[in-house]
Amino acid sequence: MAEQIKVTINEQEFEVDKSARLIDVCREKGFGIPSFCYYKDLELQASCRMCLVRIDKMPKLQTSCTILCTDGMVVTTQSEEVEKAQRAMGEFLLTNHPLDCPVCDRGGECELQEVIFDWGDVEERFTEKKDVAPEKYLSPIVANDPQRCILCKRCTRVCDEWMGEDAIEAGNRGANTVIGTYGGWLNCSQCGNCIEVCPTGTLLDGVYRHETRPWELEQTVSTDVYGSDGMQISIGSRGGKVHRIVARDRYVNGLNGEFLDVKARFAHEFINHADRIKTPMIRYSKGGKLIPSTWDAAIKFAADKFKEAGKSVAVVASPRLTNEAVFTLKKFAVDAAASDSFAVSDTSDLAPVFDNLSVPLCTHKEIRYASTIVLIGGEPEEEQSYTAKQIRQAVRNGGAKFICINDTPINLSRQATQLVHVNPGTVDAFALAMADSASATNAASKMGVDTSEIDTVIKTISETTGSVIIMLGSELSNEAQAAIASCASTFAGEGRTVLLHPLAKYNNSVGAHDMTPGRKSVVDVMKNAKAVLVAGSLQDASVLVGKEFVAVQELFLTETCDHADVVFPAASFAEIDGTFTNNAGNIQRVRKAIDPIHQAKPDWMITALIAREMGSEIAPDWSPSAIFRSIADSVPAYEGLRYPALKDEANPVQAKYEIKSSIDVSEYIAALKASVEKMTASEKLTDVPRVGHKLHRLTTMTSKTQQFHLLAHGNPKPENLLVSPLVQFELDGSPRAEIADAVAVGAADRSAPGK
């Protein structure tokens, strides 16, 4: 615990941590201090001069964001002197700021608006004409109204410190300073965090822009459906439609603060998309068409077919489903179909890690404050974006050592203290070197690196004071992951803890693993199956060829549905209650924001309805909370949990995975040795992957947001930045033959471009 000192604020004495930042202390104690440039956990800017306070024995007002608390400090945050100075700063900020709150997307949640409203009035002694500039686009999904900018530079700092991209920066000097981009166009990951942290309406969400007013939206806290980091989000809905998604921290302090990636923030238009499956459909003969049906008829049709198949039933769950849905699907296989053929359609299996845990999983906060981070394989900046953000900040703001072992010079490796660049497909050899030091020389030879590079990694870990985080990419073999998970505890020492972080691929890969002990691979369950129930879609739908009967629960008609004899419309994550478990083992709530559209139903309910028709009740009380209670009673890592215990996502509950004190790794080492011996040398990969090559790819869900098509096709820069790129390009990125003539658009005629 930090040393405690006494500080007096507005004549009230408090005990606080020594060297705590004054602005944070004042706010924690209930004394509101306005600020624009200050942002916790970012480097100080101290440019807005709004957080002024009087400190005894100091000759003038001080910016509280730059002051650290000292013993005996006496502070005044509210006085005529302080307010006069803050009002003057507010007046300066409004010098060129347009008073267009009624048409600004940020109106109602603009920090500048709130501060000025708190005072009631501000003098306007500047009578000169305001500098004006037209709105423009910085990318397909980021719009910019430069005259609203107050130069707090939050956007530039998050782009640098959070994303490591420097895609947006301040240009010019003095009164001519503007926030802009290199070449006028954002070629970056398009995370939108610059929009999130902007205190005014300067940077705007191009997907949500001009759709509705913030106060008209009903906010529902939920969890991201894309990445395994389990980022907390707030779903803004109105009239049964999801209009936007923002980070949870805008309303309540959440796990990921205000950070989201491009998919979590913008790729939500699949929820209300016109292509959603609207009603159950039956294919009455192989090769025939899917015919719309009633729920009763479709459920009976499926139940009868599963009964006919007897025990030759296979059940496959998507790792995107909630824990409740996956748990119910397994119960369907065991209880209703009397089958042990159950699988999860994931690209990799997490069992080698969780069955051999010798150290606990780390939280994302522990990544941020780690002393050493070792990344073995993987590409978190593209697939686990919040993990990557925490790595970047740990290095840049926390001075952490970052070791990257990869066969590709990934973008994140630019932050690395040490990059071990190995031959393609030889990352497993590094796992062997970690688990068996005697094999280090041979492993180094196969990887195409010097043995000293491995020695340096081991030395860095052994000399670390604090925490060491070992991250495992999903491309590592089962034996490699098991070996590292087993031997991780051997690297711990006095003053040094070791934690593990598996880079799971999907939002509920970890939860799906937890719900399905004893599962088989998709290939194995398909071998002798006559009838198949698939919830979600398969990685390879061709395994369904030749099956007598296939039932699919899906949002859209995917390739998996092409093989289906009956298709059930499933509800999206925004239309259901449940839980996801992220790659840190945090069990987090998914909450219903809108009613299921058309005739869609939650996956667990569809499965339970089929089971009921087969004569088996598998959904206790027909509620997700009751299903979760069954999960907690049968899954040891979730023991004793209930929905109320998961209410505070600011302090997420972590599953209690078994930590094994002694594990025999000889079997894994032997398998790794045999695998490494077969490795052959090849030319190293030197090309750095394009930023967004995985984040921007078109999938069943992301393709339903039009802007993603332009991002996936190279993010072409339009000739006219004043008009939406969607007007100037086809979705494949090719220019449209005719576009709106908007060459002469100015600030005065933004509402009618080109006229």
N, C-alpha and C positions, 0 to 999 in steps of 0.2 A: 504494500500500500504506500502511495506517495506521501511525502511529508506534508502535514497540515499546517497552514498559516491562517492568521486572522486578517480579514479585509472588511472594511466598513463601506457599504454601498447605500447611499441615500439615508444615512444615519442609522442603518441597521447593520449589525455585526454578523459576519458569517465565517465559518471555517471552510477553507477551500484548499485544493491541492496546490502546493508550491509550484510556481511558474505556469499555472493554468492561464489560458488566454482570457483577458479581461472581458471581451465581448461575449464569449461563451459563458463565463461565470454569471454575468449580469442577466443574460437571457434565461439561464437555468434557474436563477433566483426570482424570476418573474418581472424583471425590469426590461421592457422592450427597448431595443436600440435599433434604429433604422440603419440599413446598409444595403449597398448594391454590389459592390465589387467583392466583398468578403464572402468566402465560401469555405466552409470547414473542410479540411483535408486537401485544400489546394494551396499552392504557394501564395503568399500575400501579394496584393496589388496596391492597396492603400491609396486608391486614386479618387474614389467618389466623395471622400471627406464627410460622409453622412453620419458616421458612428462616433462623432465627437463627444467627449465627456470632460468634466473638470476633475483634475486630480490634485489634491492638496500638495503644496510645495513645488508645483510645476508652473512655470510662468504663463503658459497659454493652454488653450484647449488641446486635448490629445485625441488621436484616433485610437479607439479602444481595440481595434483589430490588431494593432501593432504592439500593444502593451501586455507584458506578462505580469501576473500578480506577485506582489512582494509583501512580506509581513508588515502589517500596520498601515497598509495603503488605505487612503480615504478617498472615495469616489463619489461624484455627484453626476447622475445621468439626466436629471430633469431640473432645469432652471431656466429663467428668462434668457440668460446668456447662451446656454446650450441651444435652446429652441431658436433663438435669433440666428445663430450660425447655421443651424440645419435648414431653416427656412431660406436663408440666402443660397445655400447649396441647391435646394429644390428649385429655386428661381433660375439658377444657372442651368440646371438640367432641362428646364422647360423652355429655354431660350430658342432652341430650334426644334423642339419636340412637337409634332403636330397634335392638336387636341381632337383626335378622330376616334376617341374611345368607342362611340356607337358602332363603328364599322371595323374595329380592330378585333382580330380573333382572340387577343389576349385580354380584351376588356372584361372585367369581372374577376380576373385573377392576375392582373398586372401589378407587380410590386411597386412601381412608380405611382400608379394610380392609387394604390392603397395608402402609401405614405402621404401623398398630397391630400387625400381625403381625410386622413387622420387629423390634419391641421385645420381643415375647414376652408382656408384660403391662403393664397400666396400672392405677394405683390408681383406685378408685371411691369418692371421699370424698363425692360428692353422692348423698344417699339419698332426696331428695325424689322424688315421683312425676314421671315424665317428662310433658312436654306432648305430647298426642296429637291427631292429626287424621286423618280418613279419606282414603284415596286418592280422587282425583277426576280428571275429564278437563278439559283446557284446550282441546282441539280433537279432531276425530275421530282424529288420529294422535299426539297428545301427551298422555300421562297424567302425573299429578303426585302424589307422596307427600310432602307438605310437611314432615312430621316428620323426614325424612332430610336435610333441607337444612342445610348448614354455612355458608351465607351467604358463599361465596367470590365470588359475583356474576360468575362467568365468563359465565353465560348472558345476563345483562343487558348485558355489554360486547360480546359477539359480536353480539347483536341490534342494538346501536347502531352499533358500528364496522364489522362485516362487512356487515350487512344494511341499516343505516340505517332501521330500522323502529320501534325502541323499543316493541316489542309486549309485552315482558316486563320487569318492573321490581320493585325492592324497595319494599314498602309497610310502613307503621307505623315504629316506632322502637324502639331498644334490644332488650330480650329478646323483644319482640312483633314484631320484623321478620320478614316473610315475603316470599317471591318469588311474585309474582302477575301478573295481567294486568288490563288496563282492562276493567271490566265482567265479569270472570271468564271471558272467552272470547277465544281467540287469533284475531283477524282479521288474518292476515299471510300471507306466502308459504309458511308451514309448512315451512321448510327443514329443521328438526330439528337445526340446529347447536347449539341450546341443550341438546339431549339428548346430543349427541356430546361436548361439552366438560364436561358435568356430571361431577364427580369421584366422585359417589355415585349412588344409585338414586333421586334426587329427581325427575328428569324422565325419562320412560320412553317407549320406542318402542311406540306403540299397535298397530302392525302385527305386531311380533315378540313382544310382551309375553306372558310365561308359556309360550312355546313350547318352549324348551329351555335348558340351562345353557351359559354361554359356553365352558367348557372341553370341552364335547362337540362343539363345532363345528370343522370343518376349515376353516382360513382359506386362501383362494386370492386372491392379488393379481391384479387385472385392471383393465380400463378401462371407464368409464361408456359405456353404449350409447345414451344419450339426447342429450346436448349435445356441441357441437363443441369445447368447452374441453378435453376429454380428461381429466376428473378421474379420479385413481387411486382405486380402491375395493378393499375386501377382502370377498370373498364368503364368508359363513359357511354351510356346508352340513353336512348330516348324513343318512346313509342315502339318498343320491340326491335329497335335497330341499334347496332353498335357503331358509334360514330368515330370514336378514337380510343387509343390506349396510351396511357402515360405511366411513368414509374410511380409506385405507391408512395414514395417519399414526399410527393407534392402535397399529400394530405396527412400522412402519418409516417413516422420514421420506420423504414423497412430495411430488409436484409441488404438490398443493393442500392440504397440511397436513391438518387435520381438517375441512375445508370440503366439504360436498356440498349439493345442492339437493333439493327435495322429490321429484323424479322419480328421481334417482340413488339416494337413500336409501330411499325407501318403495315405489316403483312396480316391485317385482320379482316380484309374485305371478303374473305372466304366465308365468314360467319353468315352474312346475309346475301350471299351470292345467288343469282338466279339459277345457277346450275345445280344447286343443292337437290339431292333426291327428295322428292316431295311426298311420296306415298310408297307403301310396300309394293313390290313387283314380283311376279311369278313367271318363270319360263317353263311352260307346260311340256315342251318337248325339246330334246337336245338340238341345238342349232336354230331353235325358234327365237322369237322376240320376247323381251320382258314385257309383260302385260300388267298395268296397274291393278292393284287388288286392295281389298280391305285388310285391316290388321288381323281380324279373326281368321279369315281364310288363309292368309300367309302363315300365321302362327301354326294353324292346324296342318297345313301342307308340310311345313318343315318338321313338326313334331312326328307326323306319321312316317316320314322318310327316315328320321333318326331311329325310330322304333324298329323299322324294317332292317336297318343296318346292324342292330344288336350291339355287340361290343366293338364293332369295327368302325368306331367313330373317332375322328381326330378333331381337336380343338386348338386353334391358333389365335393368340392375342397379340395386338400391336403394342409396342412399348410406349405408345402415345396415350394409351387409355389410363383412366384413373386406377388407383389401387383397388377401389371397390369393384370396378368393372372386371379387372383381371382376376381378382379373387373369386368373383361370381362365375366367371368362365371356367375356372379350374373346378369349382364345385359342380358345375354342369357336367364336366367330363367325368368326374368321380362318382357323383351321386345320381345324376339323371341318366347318363349314358353308360355307367359302370365301366369306364375306360380309363386306362392310364396313359393314353396318348394325348399329351398336352405339351404345347410349345409356345415360345414367344418369338415373334418375327423380328429379331434384333440382328444387327450385323456382327455382333461379338457377344461372348458370354462373360458375365461378371463373376461367375462362380469361382474361378481360380483365385480371384482377389479375396472375396468374402469368405471363402472356405479356408483361407490361409492367413488371415489377418494376424500379424504379430504386433502391430501398433494400431492406435485409433485412426479413424478418418479425420482429416483436418476440416475446419470450417473456412469459409471465405475470408472471414476477419483474420484468422490465423495466417492465411496466405499473405494478406496485406502487411502484417507485422512480423513476417518470418525473417530469419537471419540468412538462410540459404535455401534456394529453391532449385531442385533438380528435375528437369523435364526430360523424360525418356520417350521419344516419339511424340506423336500427336501434333495437332495444329490448333491450339486453343483459341487463337485470335479469330479463327473462322468457324469453330464449332462449339467452343465453350467461352464465349466472349467476355463474360464477367470474370471468369478465372483469369483470362489474359489481362484484363484491366487491373486486377489485383496484383498480378505479377509486375506489370509496368510501374504501378505506384510503389510497390515494395522496393523496386530497384531505384526509381527516380527520387521518390520522396523519403524512403526509409533506409536507403543505402544497402539493401540486401544484395547478396551475391546470387547470380542467376546462371546456372549451368544448363546448356541446351544440348541434348544428344539427339541428332536427327540425320536422316540421309538426304534431307532437303534443306537448303538455307531459308527457312520460313521467315516471314516478316518479323516475328517476335524475337528471332535470334539476334536482331540488331541491338536488343537490350541486354544481350548476354554478356556476362563477365567472361565466360568460356564457352565456345562452341566446339563440340566434338562432332565434326562433319564426317559421317561414316559412309561406306559404300552402300548403294541401294539394296534394301532388303536385309541389312545386317544388324539392325538395332537389337535383335535378340542376343547377339554376341555380347553386347554391353551388359545385358542382364546376367549372362553367364559369368562375366568378369566380376560383377558385383557380388554374386552369390558364391563364387569359388575363385579366390584370388590366385590359386595355382593355374587357372586357365587363362589368366589375363593376357599373357604373351600371345597365345594362339588366337584369342578373341581379337586382340588388337590387329593382328595380321589379317584376319578375315575382314575386319572393319576398314582396313586401309589407313589406320592411324598409328602413331607411335605409342608404345606402352607408357611413356611418360605422361601422355594425356589422360590415361585412365588413373595413373598414380596421382595426378594433380586433382582430379575429381575426388578421389578417396581422401586425399590430404585436406582439401577444402572442407569436406564434411566432418572429418575428425577434429579439425581445429575450430569448428563453429561453436559459438556460445549462444544459446537460445534455441530456436526451433529450426529443424530441417524438414522441408516438405518434399516428398518424392512423388512425382506425378507420372502416371502410366498411360501412354497412348493406347488406343484400342487396336492398333495394328500389331502390337506385341502378341506373340503366340500365347496360348493358354499356359504352357510350361514356363515361359518367361515371366508372365504376370504372377504366377504362383510362386516362382522362385524369389522374386523381389518382395512380394508381400510377406513371404516367410522369413526372409533374412533381414528385413528392414530394422527389426529391433536390435540387431547386432551393431548398428551404427550409433545407437544411443550411448550416452556417457554422462559423466558428471557435468551438470550445467547445460546439457544438450538433450533435447527431446526430438524424436523422429515421428513424423505423421505421414499418412498416405492419402493420395488424392487420385482416384481412378477417373479418367476422362471419358465418362459414359457418353454415348452419342445422342440419345433421345431424352425428351423431357422426363419420362418415367422409366428409363431403363433400369435404374436401381430399384424402384418400387416393384416393377414387374419381376425382377429377380427375387425380391423378398417374398412376393405372393405365391411363387411357384416352385417350391422345393420339389426335387424329383422330376423336373420337366425334362423333355427330350428335345433334340434338334428338330427343325421343321422337316428335314429330309427323312428322319427316322419315323416320325409320326405319320408321314404320308405313305410309307411303304405298303402297309396292308389295310389302309383305311378305305372304306366304301363310301362313307359320308363324312363331310367336313364342315365344321362351323368356323368361320373366320370373322373376327372382329377387327376392323381396320383393313389394311391391305398387306399383302406379302411382298417381300423383297423381290422374289422371283415367282410370278404367278403361273409359270409353266408347270410347276409341280402339281397343279390341279387338273391337268389334262388326263382324261380317262376316268375320273372319279364319278361314281354313280350319282352322287348328290352333293351339291355345294351350296351352303347358305352363307351370305355375307352381310355384315352390319357395317355400313359406310355412310359418309357424308356426300360423296360424289361417285359417279359411275367410272371407276378406275379400271385398269387392266384386270385386276382381281375379279371385278364384277362381270367381266366378259365371260368368265367360266361359271358364274353363279346360276343356280336354278331358282333361287329366291333371294331377293335383296331387300333388306330392311333399312329405312332411313334413320340414321343415328344422329343424336344431338351433338353439337359441338361443345367444346370446353366452356364456352360462355353461357351455355344453356343447362348446365348440370351442377350438382354439388358433389364434392368428393375430395380426394387428396392425391398429390404427387409426392414422390420422394426424390430429392435431388442428389447430385454426386457427392455432397458432403454428408448425406444421410439425414438431412433435414426433412421432416414430414410436414408438408405445407398444404393449406386449404385451397381448394378450387371452389369458387362460389358462383351460384347462378345469377347472371346479370339480366338475362331476358328469358322469356318463355321459349321453349323449343319451337322453331319455325315449321310451318306446314304441319306434317304429321310425325315429325321426328320424335324419338324417345331416347332416354339415356341407354347406353350399351348394357349396363347391368340389368335394366328392366326388360329389355328385349330378350336377353338370355334367360331371365327368370320366367318370362311368359312362355317361352318354348318349353322350359323344364316343367312348368305347371301343367301344360297340355300333355306332357309325357307322364304326369302323375307324381312329380317330385317338387317339393317346395324348398327352394334354395336361397331365397331372399328374406331374411328375418325382418318382420314388420314392414317390409316393402319400403324401406327408407335407407339412404346411404349412411346415415349415422349409425343405424343398427348393424349394417354390414361392416362398418369400420369397427364396431364393438366386437364382432366376431373375429375380425382380423387381429385385434389386440389380444383376444383370448387364445388365438392359435398360432400366431407368429411371435416367437420369443423376443425379437428385437423391438416389437411394438407393445410389449406387455404393459397392461394397465392404462393405456392411453385412451382418451375420449376426445371428441371434437372440442369441447370447452378448453381442454389443455393445449390445443393448437391455436387458440385465439390470438395470442400475442406474437405476430410474425416478426416483430422487432427483435425478439429473442426466440428464434425457432427451436422447436424440440428436435433433438437428434436421436435417431434410432440407436438402441443399445446392442451393437453388434459384438459377438463373442470375440475376445482377444485371446489368442492361444499363446501360451508361454513357451511351449517347446514343440517344434514342427520338424519332422524329418524331411529335409530338402534333397536327400540323395537321389530320389526318383526323378525329381525335376531337373537336377543338375545332369544326370545321366542322359535324359531326353534332350536337354539343351546341347550337350556335347555332341550327340549324334547329329542334331540338326545343324550345328555350327560347322561340323566337319564337311557337310555337303555344300556349304556356301562357296560360291565362286566369285572371284573379283570381277568388277565391271567399272566402267567409267563413272566417276562421281557426278551427281546432279549439281549444276551450278546456277541454273535459272531460278530466280526468286519468284514464287507464285504471285500472280496478280492479286492485289487487295480485293477481297470480295468474291474470289473464284468459287467459294463454297457458300458464303453468306447470300450471294445474289442469284444462286442457281434456281431455276424454275422447278418447283415441285407441285404436287397436287394442290397444296394450300397457298403457297406464295404466288403461284401463277394467276390467282384470282384477283390480285392487286395489280392494276395495269402498269404502274410505274416500275414494277420489278422486271417487266419484259425489257424495258429500255436499259435497266442496270445490267441485266443478264446478257444483253447484246452490245456491250461495250460502252454504255453510258455516253452516247454521242452528244456532242455540244451543239446546240441549235444556233442558227445564225442570229436569231433575235431573242435575247434573254428576257425581253419584256412579255413574252407570250409563252404559255405552258408548252413544254417539250411534247406533251401528248397531242398537241394540236399540230406540231411541226414534223412529227415522226410517226411512221407506222409502228406497231408493237414489235416488229422484228428489227427495229433500229434504222430502217431505210427511210430517207426523206419523203415526205408527202409531196405530190405533184403541185398541189395548190394549198397555200396557207394564208391565214389572215394577214392583210397588209397592215403591219403595225410598226413601220419604220419610224414614224414621227410621234410615237407615243410619248407623252410628257406627264409631269405630275398633275397637270390640270385636267387631263382627259384619260386618266387610268381606267375609268368605268366604261369607256367606249374606244378601245384600241383601234387605231387606224382611221378614225373618223374625224 
